[in-house]
Structures are given as structure tokens and as C-alpha cells.
Amino acid sequence: MISALRTRSSFLLSSFKNSKQLRFSSSTPFKAIYPVQAGSATAHLQLKTGETFTGGSFGANTAAIGEAVFTTSLVGYPESMTDPSYKGQIIVFTQPLIGNYGVPSRSRDKFDLLNDFESEQIQCAGIVVSDYSYKYSHWNAVESLGDWCSRSGVPAITGVDTRALVHLLRGQGSTLGAINVGKTPIEFGSDFKWKDPTSANLVGQVSCKFPRVYNPNGEVNIALIDCGVKYNMIRLLCESGAKVTVLPWDYDIVSIADKFDGIFISNGPGSPSHCTPTINNLRKLFTFYKKPIFGICMGNQLLGLAAGFQVYKLPYGNRGHNQPAVNIDTNQCVITSQNHGYALDDSQVPENWARWYVNANDGSNEGIKHKFLPFRSVQFHPEACGGPNDTSYMVRDFVQTVLAFKESEWRKSEAEMFDEYLGSEASAKLQMALQ
């Protein structure tokens, strides 16, 4: 099965390279116009490749440029829009009806984390929907999606044929897009130029600036390297019994690694190539740190790069709540939440490392692990908020692994102390009695 998936991966990449001709071949630029609801402003979505979609605006009266990507998530638009991994991107929702349950309140849990959002603000550059629900209904809603976007300065367009748009993005790959509000689209030229926000270090923009501790009375102290962590990941680690010390993406963790019982590498936006300081820190940690390390999404790519894997950009990425990932060891398939545009190239596996998970759709890498040390990572999101919860056990398992490792280290140091002061024979008897 795994070899078949790898063959499928090669076929899909080859097909993508040959699919550029799938773009609309008319010499006239493609335009799709949707009747705008009375009282609404006109908005336009333009792709750098020339296509234009005209619809109605229901967000901020502004313009934005970002990488146009699509997500197949059926629910959870507040979580998706506040996910730092979407920084610099225009989200196209394939779910036709968006906004029908409004936007929830900004209530916080016992760890001072927002209950229903993945960060403090909207992270995406803009959103594109087929049918925006101007009326919403939900017991926890306090405002409409349109009001939230307007208040946050985020443009939003409705009335777009998202099926045609996704067909374009699948055929030619993710591309730059622009949303603007007004009677006419933007005329790009000498005055207005395309600028790719994903060419910048987006991880540096969304990462925390100073260390912060959550759940200070936890049983184990886990360092979380923040490349754009989602709040629910911090929450699950804390609920599993960990004290979580969140560190900036480029923090010198090497000098203080001995203070932590485990290290976690979070998700994040953009290309991992901008995270050279993090990769170098991980390489240094490999030389002396033997405690558990676990990474997700961007963390999978950074751990892989530090280990010697290569990375490549996917044609249109894997984004949504229904991505199947297969455990190579057990052949078990789990449905996962994902949001990434890059993947590890596991055609060549560095010494002492192994593939762990593979995507059942395109054969791309979904996880790696060290053969002898407790270092593992997955490309998907075990902490998925909005679902699915198939792999949430991984967070608990990681904390339990850290706890077990800490206890074994304590037992080892205790035995060494008894041997030193009592002698090996008396020490062995005492340890047997203590057990």
C-alpha cells in the first residue's frame, strides 16, 4: 500500500507539471461576475495569472494581496481565520455556506487562552466564499462574520464560483491573489505591483516576542518553540499535565535545554527556509539532548531539515479537516486536520531516521521518527479545533512519554547515588525494597 501511495505521489506531481494547460485557454482574460446584493459594495478577486471574480463585499473596505489557497473544512471558520499558519494567505472556503453561525465571544479558559479562537486576531489576509450568510444564529455568537472582518480590517468577498476557482488553483497551483473593494479591479502595473507576502519570514511575524509560561504547576516542563502555535495545542499540553514554556522561534534554547523535560516544535506559516536559526538549534540539540522531542506541521519540516531531509513546495498544499494519513508501521489510517504548503522529501531518508506517516491522497510525507531516540513529528494537527479528533491522543502520549522519561532518569540518578554511598550490593537491596 505504501509503495502504491509513493507511486501515486510521483504521478500527481508529474500530472501537475503537465496541467498548466488546464487554465482557461481563451485569449480574453477569464472574468466571472456575480450580481451584488442591494446595499452591498462590489468586490473583486484577482489572480496573478489573469483571472478575475467579481462579487459582493461583506468585510472591510480595503484591499489585500496574499497567496490564494483553498480549504475543504466544513466548519470552524473562526479557528481557521485565526490560525497563524494562514498568515499572508487568502482563504478560499470550498464549503458553500459560510457565516451562518456568526462569531463567538472572546471568553477565556483557566489557562487564559481564548476558547474559540486560535490566536488573538485574524491572521489571514482575506477570505473568499461562495454564499455568505448575512443572518446568523448560534447560542454563542456575538457578532456576524462580516462585522468581525470589517472591525479587523480584513476584506471578504461573496458570490464567487469557488468550484471554478478551486479548479484553477488545482490545475495551476496556488498563486497570488488580490481582493479589493470598488467598482473596478486593481490595474496592476507601474503604480500597483504584485508583492508576495509569503516571501517574507512569516514565522518571525507570528511568533511570540518573549518567553511565557502556562500552567506553572505542571508535572513536567515542556519547552514549546513557537513558530505560530495554535492556542488549542497549548491547552492540550496543559490539560495533559505539562507546564508549558513558550519560546520565540529563534530563542537560544540550546543554552537552557537542560531545564526542560521535553521539547515541542509548533506549526507555523510560510516556508521553513526562513527558520535557519531554529534548524541550527535543533541540530545542536541532537548532539546532546536525549529527552523527547515532538513536532507538528512546520515542526515536522524543521525537525526533518535538522535531521538531513530536504523540503519542497506542494502544488496547492493540503488544507482542511479531512486529510487521510497512514501509519507506515501499522497501516492504520487516521483522518487529520492540515494546513501546509510544503512537505518533506522522504525519497532519501537520513541515517537513523524513518518515515512514520504518509498521505493517502498524494503520497506526501506526513511524519518522521528517529529509530533509537524519542524524536518524532507529524505533518498534521493532532490538536485540531473544529475536528477531527482522531489523533488528539498524540499530545497526551507525548506528555506521558516525557513523564516516563523523567521518572526513568530520576530512578537512574537515584540508583547511582545509592551505589556511591552504600555500595552496589546494599544499593541493590534497598532499591528492591523501595519497589
GUFIFI-932133 format. One record per residue (C-alpha): x, y, z; residue number from 1; residue in three letters. Coordinates in Angstrom, 1 decimal. Layout:
BEGIN
NODE     east    north       up   kolke   filum
NODE        X        Y        Z     NUM     ALA
...
//
This chain:
BEGIN
NODE     east    north       up   kolke   filum
NODE      0.0      0.0      0.0       1     MET
NODE      2.8      2.4      0.9       2     ILE
NODE      4.6      1.8     -2.4       3     SER
NODE      1.4      2.4     -4.2       4     ALA
NODE      1.0      5.8     -2.4       5     LEU
NODE      4.5      6.8     -3.3       6     ARG
NODE      3.8      5.9     -7.0       7     THR
NODE      0.6      8.0     -6.8       8     ARG
NODE      2.6     10.9     -5.3       9     SER
NODE      5.0     10.8     -8.3      10     SER
NODE      2.1     10.6    -10.7      11     PHE
NODE      0.3     13.6     -9.2      12     LEU
NODE      3.4     15.8     -9.2      13     LEU
NODE      4.0     14.8    -12.8      14     SER
NODE      0.4     15.4    -13.7      15     SER
NODE      0.6     18.9    -12.0      16     PHE
NODE      3.6     19.8    -14.1      17     LYS
NODE      1.7     18.9    -17.2      18     ASN
NODE     -1.6     20.5    -16.1      19     SER
NODE     -0.6     24.1    -16.8      20     LYS
NODE     -2.7     23.9    -20.0      21     GLN
NODE     -5.8     23.3    -17.8      22     LEU
NODE     -6.1     27.1    -17.4      23     ARG
NODE     -8.8     28.7    -19.4      24     PHE
NODE     -7.3     29.0    -22.9      25     SER
NODE     -9.3     31.9    -24.3      26     SER
NODE     -7.2     34.9    -25.3      27     SER
NODE     -9.6     37.1    -23.4      28     THR
NODE     -8.8     37.1    -19.6      29     PRO
NODE    -11.3     35.0    -17.6      30     PHE
NODE    -13.9     37.0    -15.7      31     LYS
NODE    -16.8     35.8    -13.6      32     ALA
NODE    -19.4     38.4    -12.4      33     ILE
NODE    -22.0     37.7     -9.7      34     TYR
NODE    -24.9     40.1     -9.0      35     PRO
NODE    -24.2     42.1     -5.9      36     VAL
NODE    -26.9     42.2     -3.2      37     GLN
NODE    -28.6     45.6     -2.9      38     ALA
NODE    -26.8     47.8     -0.4      39     GLY
NODE    -23.5     45.9     -0.7      40     SER
NODE    -20.3     47.2     -2.2      41     ALA
NODE    -18.7     45.4     -5.2      42     THR
NODE    -15.6     43.4     -4.6      43     ALA
NODE    -13.1     41.7     -6.9      44     HIS
NODE    -10.8     38.8     -6.5      45     LEU
NODE     -7.9     38.8     -9.0      46     GLN
NODE     -5.4     36.1     -9.5      47     LEU
NODE     -1.9     37.0    -10.7      48     LYS
NODE     -2.4     34.6    -13.6      49     THR
NODE     -5.1     36.9    -15.0      50     GLY
NODE     -8.5     35.6    -13.8      51     GLU
NODE    -11.0     37.9    -12.1      52     THR
NODE    -14.0     37.1    -10.0      53     PHE
NODE    -16.5     39.9     -9.1      54     THR
NODE    -18.9     39.6     -6.3      55     GLY
NODE    -20.1     41.4     -3.2      56     GLY
NODE    -18.1     42.7     -0.3      57     SER
NODE    -19.0     41.8      3.3      58     PHE
NODE    -15.8     42.6      5.1      59     GLY
NODE    -13.5     45.6      5.4      60     ALA
NODE    -13.5     48.3      2.7      61     ASN
NODE     -9.8     47.7      1.9      62     THR
NODE     -7.5     45.8     -0.4      63     ALA
NODE     -5.2     42.9      0.4      64     ALA
NODE     -2.7     40.7     -1.5      65     ILE
NODE     -1.9     37.1     -0.4      66     GLY
NODE     -1.4     33.6     -1.6      67     GLU
NODE     -4.7     32.2     -2.7      68     ALA
NODE     -5.3     28.8     -1.1      69     VAL
NODE     -8.3     26.7     -0.5      70     PHE
NODE     -9.5     24.7      2.5      71     THR
NODE    -12.0     21.9      2.5      72     THR
NODE    -13.0     22.4      6.1      73     SER
NODE    -16.8     22.2      6.6      74     LEU
NODE    -16.8     24.0      9.9      75     VAL
NODE    -14.5     26.1     12.1      76     GLY
NODE    -14.0     29.3     10.1      77     TYR
NODE    -13.2     31.3     13.3      78     PRO
NODE    -10.5     28.8     14.2      79     GLU
NODE     -9.1     28.7     10.6      80     SER
NODE     -9.1     32.5     10.2      81     MET
NODE     -7.2     33.0     13.5      82     THR
NODE     -4.7     30.1     12.8      83     ASP
NODE     -1.2     31.7     12.4      84     PRO
NODE     -0.4     29.2      9.7      85     SER
NODE     -2.7     31.2      7.4      86     TYR
NODE     -0.7     34.4      7.8      87     LYS
NODE     -0.3     36.1      4.4      88     GLY
NODE     -2.9     33.9      2.7      89     GLN
NODE     -6.3     34.5      1.1      90     ILE
NODE     -8.5     31.6      2.3      91     ILE
NODE    -11.0     30.2     -0.3      92     VAL
NODE    -13.6     28.2      1.6      93     PHE
NODE    -14.9     25.2     -0.5      94     THR
NODE    -17.9     24.9      1.9      95     GLN
NODE    -20.6     26.9      0.1      96     PRO
NODE    -22.3     28.5      3.0      97     LEU
NODE    -20.1     30.5      5.4      98     ILE
NODE    -21.1     32.8      8.3      99     GLY
NODE    -24.4     31.1      9.3     100     ASN
NODE    -23.3     30.6     12.9     101     TYR
NODE    -21.7     34.0     13.4     102     GLY
NODE    -18.6     34.7     15.5     103     VAL
NODE    -18.3     33.6     19.2     104     PRO
NODE    -17.3     35.7     22.2     105     SER
NODE    -13.8     36.2     23.3     106     ARG
NODE    -14.1     34.1     26.5     107     SER
NODE    -11.0     32.6     28.0     108     ARG
NODE    -10.3     29.3     29.8     109     ASP
NODE     -8.4     28.7     33.0     110     LYS
NODE     -5.1     29.0     31.2     111     PHE
NODE     -6.0     32.5     29.9     112     ASP
NODE     -6.4     31.1     26.3     113     LEU
NODE     -9.3     32.2     24.1     114     LEU
NODE    -11.8     29.4     24.0     115     ASN
NODE    -12.9     29.6     20.4     116     ASP
NODE    -10.0     31.3     18.5     117     PHE
NODE     -6.5     30.0     17.8     118     GLU
NODE     -4.8     33.4     18.3     119     SER
NODE     -5.6     36.9     19.4     120     GLU
NODE     -6.6     38.2     15.9     121     GLN
NODE     -7.5     37.2     12.4     122     ILE
NODE     -4.3     36.0     10.7     123     GLN
NODE     -5.3     35.5      7.0     124     CYS
NODE     -5.1     38.4      4.5     125     ALA
NODE     -8.7     37.9      3.3     126     GLY
NODE    -11.4     35.3      2.7     127     ILE
NODE    -13.4     34.2     -0.4     128     VAL
NODE    -16.8     32.4     -0.1     129     VAL
NODE    -19.5     31.2     -2.4     130     SER
NODE    -22.5     32.2     -0.3     131     ASP
NODE    -22.2     34.4      2.7     132     TYR
NODE    -25.0     34.2      5.3     133     SER
NODE    -26.0     37.7      6.2     134     TYR
NODE    -28.1     36.3      9.0     135     LYS
NODE    -26.5     34.1     11.7     136     TYR
NODE    -27.8     32.0     14.5     137     SER
NODE    -25.9     30.4     17.3     138     HIS
NODE    -26.2     30.4     21.1     139     TRP
NODE    -22.5     31.6     21.5     140     ASN
NODE    -22.5     34.2     18.6     141     ALA
NODE    -21.9     37.8     19.5     142     VAL
NODE    -21.4     39.3     16.0     143     GLU
NODE    -21.6     38.4     12.3     144     SER
NODE    -18.6     37.2     10.3     145     LEU
NODE    -18.9     40.4      8.2     146     GLY
NODE    -18.8     42.7     11.2     147     ASP
NODE    -15.8     40.8     12.6     148     TRP
NODE    -13.9     41.1      9.3     149     CYS
NODE    -14.8     44.8      9.0     150     SER
NODE    -13.7     45.5     12.5     151     ARG
NODE    -10.4     43.6     11.9     152     SER
NODE     -9.6     45.3      8.6     153     GLY
NODE     -9.9     42.1      6.6     154     VAL
NODE    -11.5     42.1      3.1     155     PRO
NODE    -14.1     39.4      2.3     156     ALA
NODE    -15.9     38.6     -0.9     157     ILE
NODE    -19.0     36.5     -1.6     158     THR
NODE    -20.7     35.3     -4.8     159     GLY
NODE    -17.5     33.7     -6.1     160     VAL
NODE    -17.9     30.4     -8.0     161     ASP
NODE    -15.5     28.6     -5.6     162     THR
NODE    -15.7     25.4     -7.7     163     ARG
NODE    -14.3     27.1    -10.7     164     ALA
NODE    -11.7     28.9     -8.5     165     LEU
NODE    -10.5     25.7     -6.9     166     VAL
NODE    -10.4     24.1    -10.3     167     HIS
NODE     -8.0     26.8    -11.3     168     LEU
NODE     -5.9     26.5     -8.2     169     LEU
NODE     -5.7     22.7     -8.5     170     ARG
NODE     -4.7     23.0    -12.2     171     GLY
NODE     -2.1     25.7    -12.0     172     GLN
NODE     -1.2     25.5     -8.3     173     GLY
NODE     -1.5     28.1     -5.6     174     SER
NODE     -1.0     31.6     -6.9     175     THR
NODE     -1.0     35.2     -5.6     176     LEU
NODE     -4.4     36.8     -5.4     177     GLY
NODE     -5.8     40.3     -4.6     178     ALA
NODE     -9.1     41.3     -3.1     179     ILE
NODE    -10.2     44.9     -3.5     180     ASN
NODE    -13.5     46.8     -2.9     181     VAL
NODE    -14.7     49.2     -5.6     182     GLY
NODE    -16.4     49.4     -9.0     183     LYS
NODE    -13.3     48.2    -10.9     184     THR
NODE    -10.5     45.7    -10.2     185     PRO
NODE     -7.0     46.9     -9.4     186     ILE
NODE     -4.9     47.7    -12.5     187     GLU
NODE     -1.5     46.2    -11.8     188     PHE
NODE      1.4     47.9    -13.5     189     GLY
NODE      3.9     50.6    -12.6     190     SER
NODE      1.7     52.0     -9.8     191     ASP
NODE      0.5     48.8     -8.3     192     PHE
NODE      2.7     45.7     -8.3     193     LYS
NODE      2.2     42.2     -7.1     194     TRP
NODE      4.0     41.5     -3.8     195     LYS
NODE      4.3     38.0     -2.3     196     ASP
NODE      3.8     38.2      1.5     197     PRO
NODE      4.9     34.6      1.8     198     THR
NODE      8.4     35.5      0.6     199     SER
NODE      9.0     37.2      4.0     200     ALA
NODE      9.7     35.4      7.3     201     ASN
NODE      6.1     34.9      8.4     202     LEU
NODE      7.2     32.7     11.3     203     VAL
NODE      9.0     35.7     12.8     204     GLY
NODE      5.8     37.8     12.4     205     GLN
NODE      3.5     35.4     14.3     206     VAL
NODE      5.9     34.0     16.9     207     SER
NODE      5.8     35.4     20.5     208     CYS
NODE      8.5     38.0     21.3     209     LYS
NODE      9.2     36.9     24.8     210     PHE
NODE      9.0     33.6     26.8     211     PRO
NODE      5.7     32.9     28.6     212     ARG
NODE      4.8     30.1     31.0     213     VAL
NODE      1.4     28.4     31.0     214     TYR
NODE      0.2     26.0     33.8     215     ASN
NODE      3.3     26.7     36.0     216     PRO
NODE      2.4     23.8     38.4     217     ASN
NODE      2.6     21.1     35.7     218     GLY
NODE      4.3     17.8     36.4     219     GLU
NODE      6.9     18.3     33.6     220     VAL
NODE      8.3     21.4     32.0     221     ASN
NODE      8.0     21.3     28.2     222     ILE
NODE      9.6     24.0     26.0     223     ALA
NODE      7.4     24.9     23.1     224     LEU
NODE      9.2     26.5     20.2     225     ILE
NODE      6.6     28.9     18.9     226     ASP
NODE      6.6     29.1     15.1     227     CYS
NODE      3.0     30.2     15.1     228     GLY
NODE      1.4     27.9     17.7     229     VAL
NODE     -2.4     27.5     17.9     230     LYS
NODE     -4.0     28.1     21.3     231     TYR
NODE     -5.5     24.6     21.4     232     ASN
NODE     -2.1     23.0     21.3     233     MET
NODE     -1.0     24.9     24.4     234     ILE
NODE     -4.3     24.0     26.0     235     ARG
NODE     -4.0     20.2     25.3     236     LEU
NODE     -0.4     20.2     26.6     237     LEU
NODE     -1.5     21.9     29.8     238     CYS
NODE     -4.5     19.6     30.2     239     GLU
NODE     -2.2     16.6     29.9     240     SER
NODE     -0.3     17.8     32.9     241     GLY
NODE      2.5     19.8     31.5     242     ALA
NODE      4.0     23.1     32.4     243     LYS
NODE      4.4     24.8     29.0     244     VAL
NODE      7.2     27.4     28.5     245     THR
NODE      6.5     29.1     25.1     246     VAL
NODE      9.7     30.4     23.5     247     LEU
NODE     10.2     32.6     20.4     248     PRO
NODE     11.1     30.7     17.2     249     TRP
NODE     14.7     31.8     17.2     250     ASP
NODE     15.3     31.7     21.0     251     TYR
NODE     18.6     30.2     22.1     252     ASP
NODE     17.1     27.0     23.6     253     ILE
NODE     20.4     25.2     23.4     254     VAL
NODE     21.8     27.1     26.4     255     SER
NODE     18.9     26.3     28.6     256     ILE
NODE     17.8     22.9     27.2     257     ALA
NODE     18.7     21.1     30.5     258     ASP
NODE     15.9     22.9     32.2     259     LYS
NODE     13.2     21.2     30.1     260     PHE
NODE     11.9     17.6     30.3     261     ASP
NODE     10.8     17.7     26.7     262     GLY
NODE     10.7     20.0     23.6     263     ILE
NODE      7.7     20.7     21.3     264     PHE
NODE      8.0     22.4     17.9     265     ILE
NODE      4.8     24.0     16.8     266     SER
NODE      3.0     24.7     13.5     267     ASN
NODE      3.7     27.9     11.5     268     GLY
NODE      3.2     29.8      8.2     269     PRO
NODE      5.2     30.0      5.1     270     GLY
NODE      8.4     28.3      4.0     271     SER
NODE     10.7     26.6      6.6     272     PRO
NODE     13.7     28.0      4.7     273     SER
NODE     13.3     31.2      6.7     274     HIS
NODE     13.8     29.4     10.0     275     CYS
NODE     17.5     28.7      9.8     276     THR
NODE     18.1     29.7     13.5     277     PRO
NODE     15.6     27.1     14.6     278     THR
NODE     17.1     24.4     12.3     279     ILE
NODE     20.6     25.1     13.6     280     ASN
NODE     19.4     25.0     17.2     281     ASN
NODE     17.8     21.6     16.6     282     LEU
NODE     21.0     20.3     15.1     283     ARG
NODE     22.9     21.3     18.1     284     LYS
NODE     20.3     19.7     20.4     285     LEU
NODE     20.7     16.4     18.5     286     PHE
NODE     24.3     16.2     19.7     287     THR
NODE     23.4     16.1     23.5     288     PHE
NODE     19.7     16.2     24.2     289     TYR
NODE     18.2     12.7     24.6     290     LYS
NODE     14.9     13.6     26.0     291     LYS
NODE     11.6     13.5     24.0     292     PRO
NODE     11.1     15.9     21.1     293     ILE
NODE      7.9     16.2     19.2     294     PHE
NODE      6.9     18.5     16.3     295     GLY
NODE      3.8     19.2     14.2     296     ILE
NODE      3.2     20.7     10.8     297     CYS
NODE      6.1     23.3     10.4     298     MET
NODE      7.7     21.4     13.3     299     GLY
NODE      7.8     18.3     11.2     300     ASN
NODE      9.6     20.2      8.4     301     GLN
NODE     12.1     21.8     10.8     302     LEU
NODE     12.9     18.6     12.6     303     LEU
NODE     13.4     16.9      9.2     304     GLY
NODE     15.6     19.7      7.8     305     LEU
NODE     17.7     19.5     11.0     306     ALA
NODE     18.0     15.7     10.5     307     ALA
NODE     19.1     16.0      6.9     308     GLY
NODE     15.8     15.7      4.9     309     PHE
NODE     15.0     18.1      2.1     310     GLN
NODE     11.8     20.1      1.6     311     VAL
NODE      9.7     21.0     -1.4     312     TYR
NODE      6.7     23.2     -2.1     313     LYS
NODE      3.4     21.3     -2.8     314     LEU
NODE      1.4     22.3     -5.9     315     PRO
NODE     -1.6     23.6     -3.9     316     TYR
NODE     -0.9     22.3     -0.4     317     GLY
NODE     -3.0     20.2      1.9     318     ASN
NODE     -5.6     22.2      3.8     319     ARG
NODE     -8.7     21.1      5.5     320     GLY
NODE    -10.2     18.8      8.1     321     HIS
NODE    -10.4     15.6      6.1     322     ASN
NODE     -6.8     14.6      5.1     323     GLN
NODE     -6.1     10.8      5.4     324     PRO
NODE     -2.7      9.9      6.9     325     ALA
NODE     -1.5      6.3      7.0     326     VAL
NODE      0.8      5.0      9.8     327     ASN
NODE      3.5      3.1      7.9     328     ILE
NODE      4.2      0.8     10.8     329     ASP
NODE      0.6     -0.3     11.5     330     THR
NODE     -1.1      0.5      8.1     331     ASN
NODE     -3.8      2.3     10.2     332     GLN
NODE     -5.4      5.4      8.5     333     CYS
NODE     -6.4      8.5     10.5     334     VAL
NODE     -8.4     11.5      9.3     335     ILE
NODE     -6.5     14.7     10.1     336     THR
NODE     -6.6     18.4     10.1     337     SER
NODE     -3.9     20.0      7.9     338     GLN
NODE     -2.7     23.4      6.7     339     ASN
NODE      0.6     23.5      4.9     340     HIS
NODE      2.1     24.3      1.5     341     GLY
NODE      5.5     22.5      2.0     342     TYR
NODE      6.4     18.9      2.6     343     ALA
NODE      9.5     16.8      3.5     344     LEU
NODE     11.0     14.9      0.6     345     ASP
NODE     11.4     11.4      2.1     346     ASP
NODE     12.7      9.8     -1.1     347     SER
NODE     16.1      9.8      0.6     348     GLN
NODE     15.9      9.1      4.4     349     VAL
NODE     18.9     10.2      6.5     350     PRO
NODE     20.7      7.6      8.6     351     GLU
NODE     18.9      6.5     11.9     352     ASN
NODE     15.6      8.1     10.8     353     TRP
NODE     12.5      6.6      9.3     354     ALA
NODE      9.2      7.5      7.7     355     ARG
NODE      6.3      7.4     10.1     356     TRP
NODE      3.2      8.6      8.2     357     TYR
NODE      2.2      9.1      4.6     358     VAL
NODE     -0.7     11.0      3.0     359     ASN
NODE     -3.2      8.6      1.4     360     ALA
NODE     -4.2     11.1     -1.2     361     ASN
NODE     -1.0     12.3     -2.7     362     ASP
NODE      1.7     10.1     -1.1     363     GLY
NODE      3.5     13.1      0.5     364     SER
NODE      5.3     12.8      3.9     365     ASN
NODE      3.1     13.0      7.0     366     GLU
NODE      5.6     12.2      9.7     367     GLY
NODE      9.1     11.0     10.6     368     ILE
NODE     10.8      9.4     13.7     369     LYS
NODE     14.2      8.6     15.0     370     HIS
NODE     15.0      4.9     15.1     371     LYS
NODE     16.6      5.0     18.6     372     PHE
NODE     15.9      8.3     20.3     373     LEU
NODE     12.4      9.7     21.3     374     PRO
NODE     12.3     12.2     18.5     375     PHE
NODE      9.1     12.3     16.4     376     ARG
NODE      7.0     14.6     14.3     377     SER
NODE      3.8     14.7     12.2     378     VAL
NODE      2.8     17.0      9.4     379     GLN
NODE     -0.8     17.2     10.5     380     PHE
NODE     -2.5     18.9     13.5     381     HIS
NODE     -3.3     16.5     16.4     382     PRO
NODE     -4.8     19.5     18.3     383     GLU
NODE     -7.4     20.2     15.6     384     ALA
NODE    -10.0     22.6     16.8     385     CYS
NODE    -13.1     22.1     14.7     386     GLY
NODE    -12.1     18.5     14.4     387     GLY
NODE    -11.4     15.7     13.6     388     PRO
NODE    -10.1     14.3     16.9     389     ASN
NODE     -8.6     11.1     15.6     390     ASP
NODE     -5.0     12.0     16.6     391     THR
NODE     -5.5     14.1     19.7     392     SER
NODE     -4.1     11.2     21.7     393     TYR
NODE     -0.7     12.0     20.3     394     MET
NODE     -0.5     15.1     22.6     395     VAL
NODE     -1.3     13.0     25.7     396     ARG
NODE      1.1     10.3     24.6     397     ASP
NODE      3.9     12.8     24.2     398     PHE
NODE      3.4     14.2     27.7     399     VAL
NODE      3.2     10.7     29.1     400     GLN
NODE      6.5      9.8     27.3     401     THR
NODE      8.1     12.9     28.8     402     VAL
NODE      6.8     11.9     32.3     403     LEU
NODE      8.1      8.3     31.9     404     ALA
NODE     11.4      9.5     30.7     405     PHE
NODE     11.7     11.9     33.6     406     LYS
NODE     10.9      9.2     36.1     407     GLU
NODE     13.4      6.8     34.5     408     SER
NODE     16.1      9.4     34.7     409     GLU
NODE     15.3     10.1     38.3     410     TRP
NODE     15.4      6.4     39.1     411     ARG
NODE     18.8      6.1     37.3     412     LYS
NODE     20.3      9.1     39.3     413     SER
NODE     18.8      7.7     42.5     414     GLU
NODE     20.5      4.3     41.8     415     ALA
NODE     23.8      6.0     41.1     416     GLU
NODE     23.6      7.9     44.3     417     MET
NODE     22.8      4.7     46.4     418     PHE
NODE     25.7      2.9     44.7     419     ASP
NODE     28.0      5.7     45.6     420     GLU
NODE     27.1      5.9     49.3     421     TYR
NODE     26.0      2.3     50.1     422     LEU
NODE     27.9      0.2     47.7     423     GLY
NODE     26.4     -1.8     44.8     424     SER
NODE     25.1     -4.8     46.9     425     GLU
NODE     23.4     -2.7     49.6     426     ALA
NODE     22.1     -0.3     47.0     427     SER
NODE     20.5     -3.2     45.0     428     ALA
NODE     18.8     -4.5     48.2     429     LYS
NODE     17.5     -1.0     49.1     430     LEU
NODE     16.1     -0.4     45.6     431     GLN
NODE     14.4     -3.8     45.6     432     MET
NODE     12.8     -2.9     48.9     433     ALA
NODE     11.6      0.5     47.6     434     LEU
NODE     10.0     -1.2     44.6     435     GLN
//
